[in-house]
Each structure stands twice: as C-alpha cells, then as structure tokens.
Amino acid sequence: MNPQTYKKQLDDAIREIEKLPLHRLDSDTKLLKQAFDIFFEREIFSLYKIDMKLHNDYKFILFSTLTKHSGSLAFLAIQILAANAIMSGNNFAKRELYFSKKCGIAINHLRAPVTVVSATKCEGGYQLKGTLSWASGYEIFDTLLIGFHYDGCEYEAMASFHKSQNFMVGEVAESFVGNSMATVNIELNDFFVPDEDIVSSQIMGNYTKAKSISKTVHFALYGVGCGAIEMVRDEEVKESAKQNLENIKEQFLSTNDGEVMDKLRIEMFVLIQKVVTTGMVLYGGKSILIDEKMQRYYRELIMFNSNGLNTKIKELFKNEFLTNGG
C-alpha cells in the first residue's frame, strides 16, 4: 500500500465518520467505538503491513488528517499503532492473531524506577500482581498489551481487556477531555499470562533506555493546529498562523534530535494555544457551545500535550513561562 492509496482509504473513512455527530465523540464511548470500528475495518490502523522505516510518513498522513476531526479517536489510534508496532518489532509468534483484534496498551509504568507490576513464575506462564494505570479504550479495545517485572527483567505480554476476578477493572476516570476513551485502572490479582502470550523480555530499564524519539505527539499537535487554523475567520490571523505552523512542521519533520524536538513541541503548543484563543475571541461568545470546534481543540491541545511528559519537558515549559509569560 503506497501513501496515495493509504490517503484515499483514510479520506473514505473520514467521510464515513463525518456522518456521525463528531462533537460527541469526546463524551460518548459507544459513539467513539463506532468511529473506531469504521477505521479498524478499513485497515487504517494496519501499519504493521508497512516497512517500519516508513511508519512516520504514514503516521503523519494519519494524524495530520484525523486529529482535527476527533482527538479522542486519534488518541486511541496512537494506542493501537504502538501495540501493533511492539508485536511486529519483536516478531511475536501470535502477532497475526492479535493484529485481527483491537488492541490497547498499558506499559508506561515500566519507566518507573520501582516495580509496579510483579510476577511469579508458575507452570505454563506467570501470575501477575499490581496496578495497570491509565488504560484507555475499555469496552472499545478487545485486548491489552501489558508490562510487568520478573527476575530482573521487564516483560510485555498480551491480555484480554475484559473484567474478571483476577483482572479487576476500576471506575472510568472522569476528565474534561477524552471522557469517551473510558480510561481505567486495573488491579491484577494473580492474573495468569501464559508463556505463549509473552511478547518480549529485556533487562530492566530497557524500555526507558531504548525508547526511540517519537514524533507522534508532534503529529497530533500539528493536526489540532490545522483544525484550529481552518476555523479562524480573520484572514490576516489565519495566514500568519498557517505560515508559523508550517515552519515548525518542516523543522520537526527534518530532525531526529531529541532536544530540538522538545523545543519545537513547546513552540507548537504555544502557537496553537494562541491561535485557538484568538480565534475564539474573534468569533465571539458562541465559540463556547459544545458543538463548536474551537473549544474542543483547546481541550484536545491540553490532552495531547499531557502525553509523554517527563521532567525535562516540564522544565522547558517552566523556563518558557518564566522567560516569556511571567
């Protein structure tokens, strides 16, 4: 599948979800599932069929197009693409079976300096104890890629994303954005994972050390920016915003320097925040209505920028404020 074919499939899927009340995809889980299923069935998330070296090209096409229509759907796309990429990258024996399912991900706790989910080896597999936090897509995803520690190693494994006695799903977290994503915490109480569902095993600390520089947040923020600029009615503001956003886009597409990427992320966030605020002010008070797009872009801007935060990025935001906003 070449980029042109992929873009056509994506445009067809967009036209299909545009028949839905898009402003409700942020709050209605059943409606978000309906939209997710449309994309899944049209194989928009099947990037595992594409050479890994080309993934960023396809992800840029996806997120720059999709995000302005629904940030919640785009956020779930990030989840399934990550899970599929991990299965593919590790040549997981059962990957084709799980590619046919809708798979979420809950492994970020592997970054923690302590063990969050531990395991005991038993006949035919492992029994897990601990808490999986921030697992999005409950009742949308069928399966979940989870992480745990055992004997000095960190593991990734597949699990069914359904409530059971040993897989206790908590209440859906309430939030001012992305409520429809049904984000939950999961208590594992001697939850059994068979050996055949182990995706990978590495020395502890590998997840943090080997985590490659990701541009996904940049792609998503750029998509929010494109949507916001489309809504700006003042041509002078629109043209200035478009030029500034395209300049940042060209920079993040052409670099793999982590420090530069972090700097550009902050620049893009600040720019889009100003575009949304200025656009809403110029449009007037009715911009706060729930079916208006600008207020959604504001909330989704915060949502995407909250993804993947670390101490370094937090310090950069602090310095940006003290230098230009304090």
One Martini backbone bead per residue (centre of mass of N, CA, C, O) as a GRO file, in nm:
protein
  326
    1MET     BB    1   0.091   0.039   0.027
    2ASN     BB    2   0.063   0.353  -0.062
    3PRO     BB    3   0.014   0.678   0.026
    4GLN     BB    4  -0.225   0.726  -0.170
    5THR     BB    5  -0.398   0.486  -0.081
    6TYR     BB    6  -0.410   0.559   0.217
    7LYS     BB    7  -0.543   0.839   0.183
    8LYS     BB    8  -0.802   0.730   0.055
    9GLN     BB    9  -0.890   0.551   0.290
   10LEU     BB   10  -0.899   0.781   0.494
   11ASP     BB   11  -1.106   0.963   0.350
   12ASP     BB   12  -1.333   0.752   0.357
   13ALA     BB   13  -1.346   0.733   0.668
   14ILE     BB   14  -1.407   1.029   0.721
   15ARG     BB   15  -1.677   1.038   0.568
   16GLU     BB   16  -1.812   0.834   0.756
   17ILE     BB   17  -1.779   0.992   1.036
   18GLU     BB   18  -1.928   1.261   0.936
   19LYS     BB   19  -2.216   1.127   1.000
   20LEU     BB   20  -2.143   1.196   1.275
   21PRO     BB   21  -2.143   1.343   1.594
   22LEU     BB   22  -1.836   1.460   1.658
   23HIS     BB   23  -1.873   1.615   1.938
   24ARG     BB   24  -1.940   1.321   2.087
   25LEU     BB   25  -1.660   1.160   2.083
   26ASP     BB   26  -1.565   1.281   2.372
   27SER     BB   27  -1.834   1.143   2.551
   28ASP     BB   28  -1.908   0.881   2.366
   29THR     BB   29  -1.823   0.555   2.364
   30LYS     BB   30  -2.007   0.423   2.149
   31LEU     BB   31  -1.936   0.629   1.925
   32LEU     BB   32  -1.631   0.587   1.927
   33LYS     BB   33  -1.645   0.288   1.853
   34GLN     BB   34  -1.777   0.327   1.581
   35ALA     BB   35  -1.541   0.488   1.461
   36PHE     BB   36  -1.315   0.285   1.515
   37ASP     BB   37  -1.437   0.052   1.346
   38ILE     BB   38  -1.419   0.192   1.074
   39PHE     BB   39  -1.106   0.212   1.074
   40PHE     BB   40  -1.041  -0.084   1.121
   41GLU     BB   41  -1.197  -0.207   0.871
   42ARG     BB   42  -1.013  -0.007   0.673
   43GLU     BB   43  -0.705  -0.033   0.773
   44ILE     BB   44  -0.571   0.227   0.914
   45PHE     BB   45  -0.402   0.050   1.150
   46SER     BB   46  -0.215  -0.135   0.930
   47LEU     BB   47   0.114  -0.065   0.959
   48TYR     BB   48   0.243  -0.357   0.976
   49LYS     BB   49   0.253  -0.368   0.648
   50ILE     BB   50   0.475  -0.162   0.685
   51ASP     BB   51   0.759  -0.032   0.676
   52MET     BB   52   0.910   0.093   0.952
   53LYS     BB   53   1.060   0.335   0.804
   54LEU     BB   54   0.753   0.457   0.711
   55HIS     BB   55   0.570   0.529   0.954
   56ASN     BB   56   0.593   0.838   0.980
   57ASP     BB   57   0.459   0.905   0.712
   58TYR     BB   58   0.182   0.772   0.782
   59LYS     BB   59   0.129   0.917   1.054
   60PHE     BB   60   0.114   1.197   0.937
   61ILE     BB   61  -0.127   1.151   0.761
   62LEU     BB   62  -0.319   1.062   0.983
   63PHE     BB   63  -0.295   1.301   1.207
   64SER     BB   64  -0.332   1.551   1.015
   65THR     BB   65  -0.630   1.447   0.946
   66LEU     BB   66  -0.784   1.330   1.206
   67THR     BB   67  -0.757   1.523   1.461
   68LYS     BB   68  -0.963   1.752   1.363
   69HIS     BB   69  -1.213   1.547   1.415
   70SER     BB   70  -1.063   1.352   1.654
   71GLY     BB   71  -0.882   1.315   1.938
   72SER     BB   72  -0.983   1.047   2.057
   73LEU     BB   73  -0.932   0.873   1.808
   74ALA     BB   74  -0.630   0.944   1.784
   75PHE     BB   75  -0.546   0.831   2.062
   76LEU     BB   76  -0.624   0.535   1.996
   77ALA     BB   77  -0.433   0.511   1.758
   78ILE     BB   78  -0.174   0.527   1.918
   79GLN     BB   79  -0.219   0.263   2.075
   80ILE     BB   80  -0.244   0.051   1.840
   81LEU     BB   81   0.021   0.120   1.696
   82ALA     BB   82   0.208   0.050   1.932
   83ALA     BB   83   0.126  -0.243   1.978
   84ASN     BB   84   0.183  -0.345   1.689
   85ALA     BB   85   0.484  -0.260   1.678
   86ILE     BB   86   0.580  -0.443   1.909
   87MET     BB   87   0.495  -0.713   1.789
   88SER     BB   88   0.653  -0.681   1.524
   89GLY     BB   89   0.946  -0.611   1.643
   90ASN     BB   90   0.931  -0.910   1.809
   91ASN     BB   91   0.808  -1.147   1.650
   92PHE     BB   92   0.538  -1.237   1.740
   93ALA     BB   93   0.382  -1.534   1.696
   94LYS     BB   94   0.068  -1.402   1.754
   95ARG     BB   95   0.024  -1.138   1.585
   96GLU     BB   96  -0.200  -1.202   1.377
   97LEU     BB   97  -0.420  -1.247   1.583
   98TYR     BB   98  -0.392  -0.953   1.718
   99PHE     BB   99  -0.436  -0.782   1.461
  100SER     BB  100  -0.750  -0.876   1.451
  101LYS     BB  101  -0.752  -0.696   1.694
  102LYS     BB  102  -0.825  -0.463   1.953
  103CYS     BB  103  -0.538  -0.281   2.074
  104GLY     BB  104  -0.396  -0.188   2.361
  105ILE     BB  105  -0.208   0.000   2.630
  106ALA     BB  106   0.008  -0.090   2.944
  107ILE     BB  107   0.357   0.027   2.993
  108ASN     BB  108   0.461   0.299   3.133
  109HIS     BB  109   0.549   0.176   3.418
  110LEU     BB  110   0.839   0.083   3.317
  111ARG     BB  111   0.974   0.367   3.391
  112ALA     BB  112   0.981   0.307   3.666
  113PRO     BB  113   1.206   0.260   3.946
  114VAL     BB  114   0.981   0.055   4.010
  115THR     BB  115   0.772  -0.201   4.090
  116VAL     BB  116   0.431  -0.239   3.981
  117VAL     BB  117   0.450  -0.521   3.824
  118SER     BB  118   0.446  -0.846   3.926
  119ALA     BB  119   0.594  -1.189   3.927
  120THR     BB  120   0.511  -1.543   3.903
  121LYS     BB  121   0.624  -1.842   3.840
  122CYS     BB  122   0.453  -2.089   3.646
  123GLU     BB  123   0.278  -2.312   3.497
  124GLY     BB  124   0.280  -2.179   3.170
  125GLY     BB  125   0.370  -1.898   3.334
  126TYR     BB  126   0.215  -1.605   3.490
  127GLN     BB  127   0.169  -1.418   3.795
  128LEU     BB  128  -0.001  -1.114   3.859
  129LYS     BB  129   0.087  -0.803   4.039
  130GLY     BB  130  -0.104  -0.501   4.036
  131THR     BB  131  -0.108  -0.177   3.854
  132LEU     BB  132  -0.291  -0.056   3.585
  133SER     BB  133  -0.256   0.253   3.438
  134TRP     BB  134  -0.410   0.427   3.201
  135ALA     BB  135  -0.640   0.253   3.049
  136SER     BB  136  -0.754   0.275   2.738
  137GLY     BB  137  -1.057   0.147   2.583
  138TYR     BB  138  -1.288   0.048   2.735
  139GLU     BB  139  -1.503  -0.128   2.525
  140ILE     BB  140  -1.309  -0.115   2.256
  141PHE     BB  141  -1.101  -0.298   2.334
  142ASP     BB  142  -0.999  -0.639   2.350
  143THR     BB  143  -0.695  -0.578   2.410
  144LEU     BB  144  -0.372  -0.588   2.604
  145LEU     BB  145  -0.069  -0.435   2.652
  146ILE     BB  146   0.153  -0.549   2.902
  147GLY     BB  147   0.348  -0.491   3.204
  148PHE     BB  148   0.641  -0.652   3.370
  149HIS     BB  149   0.819  -0.799   3.643
  150TYR     BB  150   1.107  -1.044   3.627
  151ASP     BB  151   1.406  -1.125   3.728
  152GLY     BB  152   1.530  -0.836   3.608
  153CYS     BB  153   1.284  -0.808   3.408
  154GLU     BB  154   1.103  -0.692   3.124
  155TYR     BB  155   0.763  -0.730   3.023
  156GLU     BB  156   0.555  -0.828   2.744
  157ALA     BB  157   0.191  -0.869   2.713
  158MET     BB  158  -0.103  -1.040   2.656
  159ALA     BB  159  -0.454  -0.933   2.707
  160SER     BB  160  -0.761  -0.929   2.814
  161PHE     BB  161  -1.015  -0.655   2.804
  162HIS     BB  162  -1.161  -0.801   3.073
  163LYS     BB  163  -1.347  -0.863   3.328
  164SER     BB  164  -1.231  -1.015   3.639
  165GLN     BB  165  -1.119  -1.154   3.927
  166ASN     BB  166  -0.800  -1.091   3.824
  167PHE     BB  167  -0.933  -0.839   3.640
  168MET     BB  168  -0.980  -0.533   3.785
  169VAL     BB  169  -1.200  -0.289   3.690
  170GLY     BB  170  -1.238   0.028   3.720
  171GLU     BB  171  -1.335   0.329   3.714
  172VAL     BB  172  -1.405   0.575   3.515
  173ALA     BB  173  -1.245   0.844   3.432
  174GLU     BB  174  -1.279   1.182   3.492
  175SER     BB  175  -1.285   1.435   3.228
  176PHE     BB  176  -1.251   1.726   3.017
  177VAL     BB  177  -1.121   1.500   2.826
  178GLY     BB  178  -1.180   1.196   2.686
  179ASN     BB  179  -1.420   1.030   2.819
  180SER     BB  180  -1.475   0.810   2.590
  181MET     BB  181  -1.204   0.633   2.646
  182ALA     BB  182  -1.219   0.481   2.905
  183THR     BB  183  -1.031   0.525   3.166
  184VAL     BB  184  -0.836   0.285   3.358
  185ASN     BB  185  -0.787   0.082   3.632
  186ILE     BB  186  -0.590  -0.224   3.707
  187GLU     BB  187  -0.626  -0.512   3.901
  188LEU     BB  188  -0.385  -0.755   3.978
  189ASN     BB  189  -0.479  -1.100   4.085
  190ASP     BB  190  -0.324  -1.348   3.980
  191PHE     BB  191  -0.270  -1.301   3.681
  192PHE     BB  192  -0.276  -1.495   3.391
  193VAL     BB  193   0.015  -1.560   3.177
  194PRO     BB  194   0.105  -1.710   2.909
  195ASP     BB  195   0.385  -1.782   2.739
  196GLU     BB  196   0.253  -1.732   2.445
  197ASP     BB  197   0.192  -1.406   2.544
  198ILE     BB  198   0.483  -1.329   2.514
  199VAL     BB  199   0.657  -1.066   2.353
  200SER     BB  200   0.882  -0.972   2.577
  201SER     BB  201   1.242  -0.964   2.696
  202GLN     BB  202   1.419  -0.750   2.929
  203ILE     BB  203   1.616  -0.558   3.079
  204MET     BB  204   1.594  -0.349   3.314
  205GLY     BB  205   1.546  -0.026   3.146
  206ASN     BB  206   1.498  -0.062   2.838
  207TYR     BB  207   1.249   0.112   2.780
  208THR     BB  208   1.388   0.382   2.842
  209LYS     BB  209   1.651   0.353   2.673
  210ALA     BB  210   1.505   0.253   2.385
  211LYS     BB  211   1.336   0.490   2.348
  212SER     BB  212   1.237   0.649   2.094
  213ILE     BB  213   1.196   0.910   1.899
  214SER     BB  214   0.891   1.076   1.904
  215LYS     BB  215   0.632   1.230   1.674
  216THR     BB  216   0.332   1.193   1.754
  217VAL     BB  217   0.267   1.451   1.914
  218HIS     BB  218   0.335   1.640   1.683
  219PHE     BB  219   0.124   1.537   1.485
  220ALA     BB  220  -0.123   1.596   1.665
  221LEU     BB  221  -0.076   1.897   1.711
  222TYR     BB  222  -0.083   1.970   1.415
  223GLY     BB  223  -0.378   1.880   1.368
  224VAL     BB  224  -0.500   2.084   1.561
  225GLY     BB  225  -0.388   2.334   1.418
  226CYS     BB  226  -0.530   2.293   1.147
  227GLY     BB  227  -0.817   2.306   1.260
  228ALA     BB  228  -0.799   2.589   1.389
  229ILE     BB  229  -0.726   2.750   1.131
  230GLU     BB  230  -0.987   2.682   0.974
  231MET     BB  231  -1.169   2.851   1.194
  232VAL     BB  232  -1.045   3.104   1.115
  233ARG     BB  233  -1.176   3.426   0.993
  234ASP     BB  234  -0.915   3.577   0.994
  235GLU     BB  235  -0.689   3.617   0.741
  236GLU     BB  236  -0.442   3.729   0.889
  237VAL     BB  237  -0.428   3.516   1.111
  238LYS     BB  238  -0.433   3.263   0.934
  239GLU     BB  239  -0.170   3.315   0.770
  240SER     BB  240   0.025   3.340   1.007
  241ALA     BB  241  -0.034   3.064   1.136
  242LYS     BB  242   0.036   2.887   0.893
  243GLN     BB  243   0.334   2.969   0.862
  244ASN     BB  244   0.427   2.890   1.150
  245LEU     BB  245   0.338   2.591   1.143
  246GLU     BB  246   0.500   2.506   0.888
  247ASN     BB  247   0.776   2.568   1.006
  248ILE     BB  248   0.763   2.362   1.235
  249LYS     BB  249   0.710   2.113   1.066
  250GLU     BB  250   0.975   2.115   0.899
  251GLN     BB  251   1.154   2.077   1.151
  252PHE     BB  252   1.035   1.801   1.272
  253LEU     BB  253   1.073   1.633   1.004
  254SER     BB  254   1.410   1.698   0.987
  255THR     BB  255   1.440   1.568   1.283
  256ASN     BB  256   1.624   1.361   1.563
  257ASP     BB  257   1.648   1.568   1.788
  258GLY     BB  258   1.544   1.578   2.106
  259GLU     BB  259   1.584   1.879   2.183
  260VAL     BB  260   1.443   1.997   1.936
  261MET     BB  261   1.170   1.855   1.975
  262ASP     BB  262   1.099   1.984   2.246
  263LYS     BB  263   1.107   2.278   2.151
  264LEU     BB  264   0.888   2.246   1.925
  265ARG     BB  265   0.659   2.157   2.104
  266ILE     BB  266   0.634   2.424   2.258
  267GLU     BB  267   0.596   2.613   2.020
  268MET     BB  268   0.337   2.476   1.916
  269PHE     BB  269   0.160   2.504   2.162
  270VAL     BB  270   0.168   2.814   2.186
  271LEU     BB  271   0.056   2.875   1.908
  272ILE     BB  272  -0.217   2.719   1.926
  273GLN     BB  273  -0.324   2.861   2.173
  274LYS     BB  274  -0.338   3.140   2.033
  275VAL     BB  275  -0.523   3.061   1.801
  276VAL     BB  276  -0.764   2.971   1.968
  277THR     BB  277  -0.807   3.224   2.137
  278THR     BB  278  -0.831   3.427   1.903
  279GLY     BB  279  -1.058   3.281   1.749
  280MET     BB  280  -1.270   3.297   1.980
  281VAL     BB  281  -1.277   3.601   2.017
  282LEU     BB  282  -1.354   3.675   1.719
  283TYR     BB  283  -1.620   3.497   1.721
  284GLY     BB  284  -1.716   3.463   2.018
  285GLY     BB  285  -1.929   3.331   2.261
  286LYS     BB  286  -2.028   3.076   2.082
  287SER     BB  287  -1.752   2.910   2.104
  288ILE     BB  288  -1.858   2.740   2.370
  289LEU     BB  289  -2.011   2.552   2.223
  290ILE     BB  290  -2.013   2.206   2.194
  291ASP     BB  291  -2.033   2.216   1.857
  292GLU     BB  292  -1.777   2.363   1.867
  293LYS     BB  293  -1.435   2.339   1.785
  294MET     BB  294  -1.244   2.523   1.954
  295GLN     BB  295  -1.296   2.406   2.240
  296ARG     BB  296  -1.190   2.126   2.161
  297TYR     BB  297  -0.902   2.207   2.079
  298TYR     BB  298  -0.821   2.303   2.355
  299ARG     BB  299  -0.854   2.031   2.505
  300GLU     BB  300  -0.674   1.857   2.306
  301LEU     BB  301  -0.416   2.009   2.346
  302ILE     BB  302  -0.384   1.922   2.640
  303MET     BB  303  -0.394   1.616   2.599
  304PHE     BB  304  -0.144   1.579   2.410
  305ASN     BB  305   0.060   1.740   2.596
  306SER     BB  306   0.027   1.517   2.837
  307ASN     BB  307   0.190   1.331   2.658
  308GLY     BB  308   0.503   1.226   2.758
  309LEU     BB  309   0.591   1.345   3.011
  310ASN     BB  310   0.881   1.501   3.155
  311THR     BB  311   1.114   1.666   3.329
  312LYS     BB  312   1.233   1.818   3.088
  313ILE     BB  313   0.970   1.936   2.969
  314LYS     BB  314   0.878   2.082   3.224
  315GLU     BB  315   1.122   2.274   3.236
  316LEU     BB  316   1.074   2.408   2.961
  317PHE     BB  317   0.799   2.528   3.034
  318LYS     BB  318   0.893   2.692   3.271
  319ASN     BB  319   1.099   2.867   3.111
  320GLU     BB  320   0.898   2.985   2.915
  321PHE     BB  321   0.735   3.136   3.128
  322LEU     BB  322   0.967   3.301   3.267
  323THR     BB  323   1.051   3.441   2.992
  324ASN     BB  324   0.738   3.504   2.844
  325GLY     BB  325   0.494   3.483   3.100
  326GLY     BB  326   0.590   3.632   3.393
   0.00000   0.00000   0.00000
